[in-house]
Amino acid sequence: MSFYSGARPGIFPGSAVNGNILNGLCERVCIQVRKVFDSCINQCQYDDLTFVASNYNPLAPVFPLTFISASSTNVKPTVQNVVITRFDDRPNFARVQAEVLIPIRINYTDANNVPGTADSTVLVTEDVVLYVPQPALVPFVVDAFASFIATIGTYVEGNNFQLTACVSVIIKIVADVDILVPSYGYCPMPPCTPYAGDDVCPGIFELPIFPTAVSPPETR
């Protein structure tokens, strides 16, 4: 089982609220969360970007390469060179300038038609207006989420690729804070349902240990 298979109705994350939402509340809890004060998204198509590939897998591909696709990885982008300029006439609003360095992975086939991957990065510059809280003991930071997708591109020469990409960047003003929230208590933790894989003994383990008569045998 899990939260979504066999858990008690109405007490697992994502369950619909029916009736009075106050039913079941049992305590106030202090949780540590990353609070988002403001955020915005920029989406843009970039044409003919040049990327330098590295970290080939497998090693030493046979050149030339044939581009297949490229996308951002599960490695978090890096926000760097942040400049915050507050507006005198707009309290708590500021111009936020930052560079977002996005790790990407390039998929290709080499001259022997062997598939492989290589790593690279793309640097995106953001210049936006956001709500920025006043300084405090716990600092706020500029954070970012990024998505990079490219299905059009060519291998140029050496370690270089030229790509056309769709890039989405979400810029956030965040801070790690303690927040007091109402709680229904701890989540009930159902046991996991193990994945059986290929069942090599279909029906065997479901058999009873001893023979069972459906009805008492007739007396002769």
C-alpha angles and dihedrals in degrees: 000000000000137000089290102040117056101344117139110276117262099011104083131086113277095020116141117255113238122184122345111006090207092067109108098017106139110165150003113249133191111226130184111229140159103251117209110217095180140344142175138185130231120194123185142159115233119200128207098359115175118222130188110218126214140161095051116201113227096030123246102017117197110253141261099057130205116223117230107166145316135211143166117275131228089262110110115247118248121240112209143165093029117186120184118192115184123214116237092209097044113055114216093008123108145168108255118201120182145149118233116203109202121196112219137184123219121209118206146148120234129224090279090053091251111149118231147155136231134189130235141149138232124208116215123187119216125196111175144143116245141165106262120188123226119268117278139169089270104057126223119227137198110248132181144199118199138189123194122185126173126173096160120069148109138222108245110183141300106005095333130119128180113212142179108215144182109223127190120186126184113198117200138185104215142166134186105244142164113242129188111224137168114256140201089207129254120340111260105245112220119199116263121257105233117225106242096197115194108002106224092179105048110188095351098105091045093061117105116252094234130031113268123206116222090214135359112282116257117260113236 
